[in-house]
């Protein structure tokens, strides 16, 4: 099974809601959207992981962000998972973030990596601060940070 087909299988397993419209897109658009969705799903699984403490979540999210920020057209899938800790409990979609990053067409890949890196940094900030949200403004900031 090639990466595109495998990505669609993982997409179907992680989100039936998004699977149907994404699977019907034209090829290059499908690869771009599937890449972005799966990269975001990979970091979301870290943020929501029930067995990771907040320090570990922040550490993993920051490392993923750094890896994505360092991405180039010469990067390999292993470059995007460099330095990840707690691999033994991370879900498959997270462990395979390098593959999802490489799925994006060259013309859009840096944008997918940048958007995912920024989101991972924002998630790491909130995890590192134990999601201490006390005001409506902070709630708005958090909501934008992880869903913006």
Secondary structure as UniProt FT lines:
FT   HELIX           3..14
FT   HELIX           16..23
FT   HELIX           27..47
FT   TURN            50..51
FT   HELIX           54..69
FT   TURN            73..74
FT   HELIX           77..81
FT   TURN            82..83
FT   TURN            87..89
FT   HELIX           92..95
FT   HELIX           97..103
FT   HELIX           106..128
FT   TURN            129..131
FT   HELIX           136..147
//
